[in-house]
Amino acid sequence: MKHPALIQFRGNVEGVERMIEKLEEVEVVRNKYGIDVYFDDVNTARRFLSKVKKLRPAVVKSSTKYAGLRRGRVRWFFTYSVRFTDEK
């Protein structure tokens, strides 16, 4: 079963924007705080998040939320908040 996921990028997102543009089948929302990327599957989001963490130092927080039932099974909505630290 696929669980939906959201990665919220906050802070200086310059280096990550190019990586986000290469993603397929995701919804990208830009707001005044940063960039939100919605994924259909949490496993895809986790793989992308591990690539981002190798690229730049960041603080990552995660949370889950009940997203309803599908075919009698519980679905969870995963949220990852990524705040980039200063590299200076």
C-alpha distance (Angstrom), angle and dihedral (degrees) to the residues before:
residue distance angle dihedral
M1 . . .
K2 3.78 . .
H3 3.78 119.1 .
P4 3.83 117.6 -158.7
A5 3.80 118.9 -121.9
L6 3.79 140.7 -168.1
I7 3.80 128.0 -156.7
Q8 3.80 115.1 -162.3
F9 3.81 114.1 -160.3
R10 3.80 114.4 -159.9
G11 3.79 131.7 177.6
N12 3.80 124.3 23.4
V13 3.84 103.2 -2.1
E14 3.83 98.4 173.0
G15 3.80 99.0 118.4
V16 3.79 95.0 42.0
E17 3.81 96.4 53.1
R18 3.80 91.8 76.3
M19 3.79 91.0 51.6
I20 3.81 91.3 49.6
E21 3.81 91.8 52.2
K22 3.82 90.0 59.0
L23 3.81 93.6 55.5
E24 3.78 119.3 105.3
E25 3.80 128.9 -150.0
V26 3.81 95.5 17.0
E27 3.77 132.3 116.9
V28 3.80 115.5 -129.2
V29 3.81 119.9 -160.0
R30 3.79 120.9 -175.4
N31 3.79 118.3 -157.6
K32 3.80 137.1 165.6
Y33 3.82 92.5 -86.5
G34 3.82 98.8 49.3
I35 3.80 138.2 -78.9
D36 3.82 130.0 -36.5
V37 3.81 118.4 -158.4
Y38 3.82 118.9 -166.4
F39 3.81 118.6 -156.1
D40 3.81 129.5 -167.7
D41 3.80 92.6 -143.2
V42 3.80 128.5 38.0
N43 3.82 92.3 -144.7
T44 3.81 91.0 61.7
A45 3.80 89.4 48.6
R46 3.80 92.1 51.1
R47 3.80 92.6 50.6
F48 3.80 90.9 50.0
L49 3.80 90.9 46.7
S50 3.81 92.0 53.4
K51 3.82 90.0 53.6
V52 3.80 90.7 50.6
K53 3.81 92.4 49.4
K54 3.82 89.9 54.0
L55 3.80 90.1 51.8
R56 3.82 99.9 50.0
P57 3.81 137.4 7.0
A58 3.78 111.4 -102.6
V59 3.78 143.9 160.8
V60 3.81 111.6 -120.6
K61 3.81 125.6 -163.0
S62 3.78 124.1 -179.2
S63 3.78 136.7 -162.9
T64 3.79 138.8 172.7
K65 3.76 133.0 -143.5
Y66 3.78 133.3 -170.7
A67 3.83 109.0 -99.6
G68 3.80 101.1 -179.0
L69 3.77 136.7 -102.5
R70 3.77 129.5 -53.6
R71 3.81 118.8 -173.6
G72 3.78 90.0 -17.9
R73 3.80 95.1 -53.0
V74 3.80 127.5 110.3
R75 3.81 117.6 -111.0
W76 3.79 122.3 -155.4
F77 3.80 129.0 -155.3
F78 3.81 110.5 -140.1
T79 3.80 120.9 -154.4
Y80 3.80 123.8 -168.2
S81 3.79 118.8 -170.4
V82 3.81 113.0 -159.4
R83 3.80 118.6 -168.4
F84 3.78 115.4 -175.9
T85 3.78 115.8 -138.6
D86 3.78 123.4 -142.2
E87 3.78 113.2 -91.6
K88 3.81 94.8 -153.4
